[in-house]
Amino acid sequence: MTQPTRTFRNDKLRSLAAKKGIEPVSALTAYDYAVARILDEAGVDIILVGDSLGMMVFGHKDTTQVTVNMMTHHVKACRDATTRSLLVADLPYQSYQDEKQSLETARELVKAGAEAVKLEGGKAVAPQIKTILSANIPVFGHIGMLPQQVKQEGGYKKKGKTDIEAEALVEDARQLDKAGVSAIILENIVSSLAKEITRITNAPTIGIGSGKDCDGQILVINDLLGSYPWFRPPFAEPKADVASETTKAVKQFVAELSNPTRS
Ligand code: KIV
């Protein structure tokens, strides 16, 4: 049976907008029911089914192999766990190359259960953003380091170091704001510039690796939990060591099987 399309919860979007400059916005990624439910019950404002699932769930090197089907599968896994938090989903690589395609992809994600979609880029994707918004689908912007462009960029680099780059980012943020996005992710941007973008935009900014002066912060859940020990971004301070705890529990389980009398 097809799941009904989720009705938009404008109260969640209103409370997100109301936090600008007043209360920090919290955002974390989730890719499955259990994690999404824990985040929702813990009171996180935004749950992002990020295309970082390419790396965190599938072990890919970057996000460029993630497809719309992979995204809808994980949005469906998170939808029933999400009541209080706003469920946002990424439009994956090359799924929003023009207005028509971007609207089709956004509709697929909404049908799967997303309450808003996010896409990477500034003024270059403004037409796509306006088209999705005109279909009443809330949109999050994402500027700075764009993980879907990592191959073209030659790595994960800090953005906004030169005047030209900083001016372009300010212009991108203005265009997204003018288009009417619900929030703007600022990834790996020089912190003084992230602060300035936060000052000039109406939409809340949500930083990742962009300093403390954004309206909120987002992290990949595995980086917060220490559950992906093979790579840890320098800006993410893990608050748990789930990888070590898991190894310990598994070793104990295996040892107790070989020596049941000692358990
Ligand atoms: O895919 C993702 O996880 C993101 C981030 C902003 C964390 O886009």
Residues whose N, C-alpha, C, O or C-beta is under 5 A from the ligand:
A	BS01	KIV	T29 G50 D51 S52 I185 L219 V220
